[in-house]
Amino acid sequence: LSFPMFTEEFCDTLVDELMGFYASKLPARRPNSMNAYGIILNDIGLEPLMDELQEALQPLGDALFPGPGSAWDGHHCFVVRYRAGEDLGLDMHVDDSDVTFNICLGLEFTAAGLQFCGRMGAPDHRKHSYTYHHVKGSCVCHLGRKRHGADDIASGERLNLIIWNHSSTYRSSNAYTKPAYQAETGPPDPVCLSYTHDRDFG
């Protein structure tokens, strides 16, 4: 599911804040094990804003994803940056998230599509399902266990705000702790293979 979320003006304001932090040369922790050039928003004073944003998104999570989208009581919010000389794209993976919101903040860029495959443990786990093209201010949301990856950026620079929502209620349930795993229905689609995680890559 994708939908318009932020105005261009809000995106520009947030990007100005982020660029100010980058320019400061202050140390920043990596937001996750895969992105090397991001900023954890809770680390730079934006946790109250992210709290309010999660609260506003909670009804949508409840409606779309009962269980993983319900009773959120934690989040990990960060910005990722893609450009030449830094991260260009992102290998196929699943998130340490129950439900993920991914909002494009700009800037100017070409390529960098987001490839979606199946849900972890499902027969179509490594079957391609959809290619999403980022639009400034628009959000795409998905289950954290849905396999996805970012194509390499061809030119320019892209910044995305990522919201990983966590529910301790869901994470204590059998649906999370004892998920069903089914055999794949056929050979994987090449675009869904991970050079990091899949032994049959290549």
C-alpha positions, -999 to +999 in steps of 0.1 A: +000+000+000+013+035-008-003+069-002+007+106-001+019+114+035+040+145+037+038+178+018+068+189-002+073+218+022+075+194+052+100+171+033+122+201+025+121+213+062+131+178+074+158+175+048+172+209+058+175+196+094+192+164+082+216+183+060+225+205+089+234+174+110+254+159+081+273+192+078+281+193+115+303+162+112+290+150+145+293+112+149+262+092+140+255+055+147+246+033+117+208+029+117+210-008+109+234-035+098+229-028+061+228+010+057+261+028+064+251+064+057+220+070+078+209+089+109+188+076+138+163+103+144+159+095+181+196+104+184+192+139+171+163+151+192+134+140+169+120+112+191+089+133+202+080+139+165+084+102+158+062+093+188+034+115+174+038+102+139+036+066+152+005+075+172-011+090+140-003+059+120-015+033+146-052+032+133-039+024+098-017-004+112-047-018+130-068-018+099-042-032+075-023-057+096-042-069+127-017-084+150+017-070+138-001-036+132-017-035+166-007-021+200+026-006+189+047+003+219+081+010+204+098+022+172+131+026+155+131+056+131+159+066+109+168+082+076+188+064+049+208+081+022+217+068-013+242+085-036+274+079-056+303+070-033+281+058-005+252+033-004+238+029-039+211+003-031+201-024-006+203-062-009+172-083-005+162-086+032+134-085+058+132-058+085+135-061+122+100-045+123+065-057+127+052-030+102+074-007+082+066+028+068+090+041+042+086+078+031+106+094+003+119+128+013+136+136-020+160+148-035+165+145-072+174+110-084+169+084-111+162+046-109+163+033-072+131+013-075+120-008-045+115-045-053+090-065-033+088-103-031+069-126-007+066-129+030+092-148+050+082-185+054+056-183+026+058-205-005+063-173-026+090-159-003+114-154-032+088-147-059+087-111-072+054-094-065+058-056-072+082-028-081+075+004-063+089+038-076+095+064-049+077+097-051+087+126-028+063+128+002+047+094-005+048+065+018+049+027+011+040+004+041+045-033+044+050-061+069+085-063+083+087-099+072+080-091+036+112-095+015+123-064-003+154-046-016+164-013-032+177-011-067+209+009-072+205+047-076+216+057-111+221+094-105+214+121-079+207+116-042+177+100-023+167+103+013+140+082+029+125+082+064+120+047+077+097+039+106+101+004+121+071-002+144+072-028+172+045-044+192+055-064+223+021-080+224+025-093+189+061-104+195+050-125+225+024-144+204+028-177+186+023-160+153+057-142+159+076-168+179+064-199+160+058-187+125+048-213+099+074-221+072+063-237+039+083-251+011+089-228-019+066-235-049+094-232-075+127-217-082+132-182-069+130-151-092+165-137-097+155-103-085+144-118-051+178-135-044+200-120-017+238-121-021+241-118+017+215-143+029+209-169+002+233-198-003+219-204-038+226-168-050+243-168-084 
